[in-house]
């Protein structure tokens, strides 16, 4: 359980942020490993049941290298079009509900997304539950942990270099009624793989971070040294970590 109070206003100088981002370039080299044996189950979506991997096609949705906007704050890792492109590392045309089904097929069990609630005057976070997941980005460089693509603006370290070792969690989003129809919520909101906690992500980071700046000051930004140019294709790889998995944390 996480309790949040209003965050102080601590503006970060632009040039300092650019310098720090450069320091956090890449803590782990891209891993060049044998490709999994994938079975395509839908356009842009495939899985390897034996190795418990789901992978889907995506693109880089935002120009993190634009000289006038060198800082890209992140709220989600991956979204669908028309939602969070300006604050995401990847965008996919694959429906979140289809990715949910693919995760089920490789042995993941959904729980509940993280959520926020009020306890008196305190904002309390209930952490997500479900199967642990690690997230990787696949480019022509190889397989890279998404943790290397995310930088803390305050100190220039990547998420991989920070003491934040919580995995991502298959909370499974939720269903709700909209306009008289039952919808899979992430198909509507577009929040597929989260970083901050909205409460409807298919896969959410295990550490609770509010998307409201008054409670958690934004600190995670895109790593300029690793995120490809806007429009470049990437593949998002979700590696299911089951309790008996001796290779937890490895991308293969």
C-alpha positions in Angstrom: 0.0 0.0 0.0 1.3 3.4 -1.0 0.4 6.8 0.5 0.8 10.0 -1.5 1.0 13.6 -0.4 1.3 16.6 -2.6 4.6 16.8 -4.3 6.8 19.9 -4.1 7.4 22.0 -7.2 11.0 21.5 -8.2 11.6 22.7 -11.7 14.6 21.2 -13.5 16.7 23.3 -15.7 16.5 22.4 -19.4 20.3 22.1 -20.0 20.8 20.1 -16.8 18.1 17.7 -17.9 19.7 17.2 -21.3 23.0 16.5 -19.7 21.6 14.0 -17.2 19.7 12.2 -19.9 23.0 11.7 -21.7 24.6 10.2 -18.6 21.9 7.6 -18.4 22.5 6.4 -21.9 22.5 2.6 -21.6 23.3 0.5 -18.6 22.9 -2.8 -20.4 24.0 -3.6 -23.9 21.3 -4.8 -26.3 21.2 -8.6 -26.2 21.6 -10.5 -29.4 20.0 -13.8 -28.8 18.3 -16.5 -30.8 14.9 -15.4 -31.8 12.0 -17.1 -30.1 9.8 -19.5 -32.1 6.8 -17.4 -32.7 3.3 -18.3 -33.8 1.3 -15.4 -35.3 -2.2 -15.2 -33.8 -3.3 -11.9 -35.2 -1.9 -9.1 -37.4 1.1 -7.8 -35.6 0.7 -10.1 -32.6 2.6 -13.4 -32.0 3.6 -15.6 -29.1 6.0 -18.3 -28.1 4.1 -20.5 -25.6 7.2 -22.5 -24.5 9.2 -19.4 -23.6 6.2 -17.5 -22.3 6.7 -14.5 -24.6 4.1 -12.3 -26.2 5.4 -9.8 -28.8 3.6 -7.2 -30.9 4.4 -4.6 -33.5 4.5 -1.0 -32.6 6.1 2.3 -33.7 7.8 5.2 -31.8 4.9 7.7 -31.6 6.7 10.9 -30.5 9.8 12.8 -31.6 11.9 12.7 -28.4 14.9 14.1 -30.4 13.3 17.4 -31.4 15.7 20.2 -30.5 12.9 22.4 -29.1 11.4 19.7 -26.9 14.3 17.5 -25.7 12.4 16.3 -22.6 9.6 13.8 -23.1 7.9 13.0 -19.8 6.5 9.4 -19.8 3.2 8.2 -18.4 2.8 5.0 -20.3 5.2 2.6 -22.0 2.8 1.6 -24.8 -0.6 2.9 -25.9 -2.9 2.7 -28.9 -3.5 5.5 -31.5 -5.4 8.6 -30.4 -4.6 8.3 -26.7 -1.2 8.8 -25.0 1.2 9.1 -28.0 2.8 12.3 -26.6 3.9 10.5 -23.4 4.6 7.0 -24.6 7.6 5.1 -25.8 5.6 2.9 -28.3 2.2 2.9 -30.0 0.5 -0.2 -31.4 -2.5 -1.0 -33.6 -3.0 -4.3 -31.8 -6.0 -4.2 -29.5 -5.2 -4.4 -25.8 -7.9 -7.1 -25.3 -6.0 -9.2 -27.9 -2.8 -8.9 -26.0 -4.6 -9.8 -22.8 -5.8 -13.0 -24.6 -2.2 -13.7 -25.8 -0.9 -13.4 -22.2 -3.5 -15.9 -21.0 -2.3 -18.3 -23.8 1.3 -18.3 -22.5 0.3 -18.9 -18.9 -0.1 -15.5 -17.3 -2.9 -15.0 -14.8 -4.6 -11.6 -14.6 -5.2 -10.0 -11.2 -6.2 -6.4 -10.7 -4.7 -3.2 -11.9 -3.2 -0.8 -9.4 -5.7 1.7 -8.1 -5.9 4.9 -6.0 -8.4 5.5 -3.2 -8.9 8.1 -0.5 -8.4 7.1 3.1 -9.6 10.2 4.9 -7.3 13.0 3.5 -4.7 10.5 2.3 -4.4 9.2 -1.2 -3.6 5.5 -0.9 -2.4 3.2 -3.6 -3.3 -0.4 -3.9 -0.6 -2.1 -5.9 -1.5 -4.2 -8.9 -1.8 -8.0 -8.6 -1.3 -10.7 -11.2 1.5 -12.5 -13.0 4.8 -10.6 -13.1 6.0 -9.5 -16.5 9.2 -8.0 -17.8 9.0 -5.6 -20.8 11.6 -5.4 -23.6 11.9 -3.3 -26.7 13.2 -5.0 -29.9 15.0 -2.9 -32.5 17.6 -3.5 -35.1 20.1 -3.2 -32.2 18.7 -6.3 -30.5 16.6 -6.9 -27.4 16.7 -4.1 -24.8 15.1 -3.8 -21.4 12.5 -1.0 -21.4 14.2 0.0 -18.2 17.1 1.3 -20.2 14.7 3.5 -22.3 13.5 5.3 -19.2 15.6 7.9 -17.4 15.1 9.7 -14.0 15.3 13.4 -14.8 16.5 14.2 -11.3 19.7 12.2 -11.4 20.2 11.0 -15.0 20.0 7.3 -14.1 18.0 4.8 -16.1 15.3 2.8 -14.5 17.6 -0.1 -14.8 20.2 1.7 -12.7 17.7 2.8 -10.1 16.7 0.8 -7.0 13.3 0.3 -8.4 13.2 -3.4 -9.1 9.4 -3.9 -9.2 8.4 -5.9 -12.3 5.4 -5.0 -14.5 2.2 -6.8 -13.5 -0.5 -8.4 -15.6 -3.4 -6.7 -13.9 -5.6 -7.3 -16.9 -7.4 -4.0 -17.1 -11.2 -4.4 -16.4 -14.5 -4.3 -18.2 -17.1 -1.5 -17.8 -20.3 -0.2 -19.3 -19.9 2.6 -21.8 -22.8 3.8 -23.9 -24.8 0.7 -23.0 -22.0 -1.6 -24.1 -19.7 -3.8 -22.1 -16.1 -2.8 -23.1 -12.6 -3.9 -22.2 -11.5 -0.7 -20.6 -8.0 -0.6 -22.0 -9.4 -0.9 -25.6 -11.2 2.4 -24.8 -8.5 4.3 -22.8 -5.6 2.9 -24.9 -3.4 2.3 -21.8 -1.7 -1.0 -22.7 1.6 -1.0 -20.8 1.7 1.5 -18.0 4.3 3.4 -16.1 2.2 5.7 -14.0 -0.9 4.2 -12.5 -4.2 5.1 -14.0 -6.0 1.9 -12.9 -7.0 0.4 -16.2 -3.7 -0.8 -17.7 -3.4 -4.3 -19.2 0.1 -4.5 -17.8 1.1 -1.9 -15.1 4.4 -1.2 -13.4 4.4 -2.8 -9.9 5.5 0.5 -8.3 2.7 2.9 -7.7 3.2 6.3 -9.3 0.4 8.8 -9.7 -0.2 10.5 -13.0 -1.3 13.6 -11.1 1.7 15.9 -10.6 0.3 17.3 -7.4 0.9 13.8 -5.8 4.0 12.5 -7.6 6.2 15.0 -9.4 6.9 13.7 -12.9 10.4 12.2 -13.0 10.5 9.6 -15.8 11.6 10.8 -19.3 12.5 9.1 -22.5 16.2 8.2 -23.0 17.4 10.2 -26.0 20.3 7.8 -26.5 18.1 4.7 -27.0 14.7 5.7 -28.2 14.6 5.6 -32.0 13.3 8.4 -34.3 9.6 9.1 -34.4 7.8 6.6 -36.7 10.5 3.9 -36.5 9.1 0.4 -36.1 9.8 -1.4 -32.8 8.5 -4.6 -31.3 7.3 -4.7 -27.7 8.1 -8.0 -26.0 6.3 -9.1 -22.8 8.2 -11.9 -21.0 6.0 -13.7 -18.5 7.8 -14.5 -15.2 6.1 -17.5 -13.5 7.0 -18.4 -9.9 9.0 -21.4 -10.9 10.8 -19.6 -13.7 14.6 -19.8 -13.0 15.4 -17.2 -15.7 13.2 -14.4 -14.2 14.3 -11.1 -15.6 15.9 -12.5 -18.8 14.5 -11.5 -22.1 14.8 -14.8 -24.0 
